[in-house]
Amino acid sequence: MNRRINAFLLAMIVSTAFSSPSFAGADDTKWINQCIADNKAEGQSAETVQKYCACMNDKMSDNETQSISEWEKTHKAEDEACSAAAGWK
């Protein structure tokens, strides 16, 4: 019986660990959508811009008050990392 409980608990922990990024809050969605709008004319695919904006949002503190577009100007390392991760050319 303990094996089943332990297996269940382990499965729940692993499941939660891998699924937590998909639980972006309304505030995250607002910031990401603003970033997408800000970068719409940059000549990148919608998928690339979305990946970039989500990556930048993930790197920002939950208490940040600047938009992603404002924050990226003073955080070059994060900007470069997210550009590379998104395939920004």
Secondary structure, 3 states (H helix, E strand, C coil): CHHHHHHHHHHHHHHHHHHHHHCCCHHHHHHHHHHHHHCHHHCCCHHHHHHHHHHHHHHCCCCCCCCHHHHHHHCHHHHHHHHHHHCCC
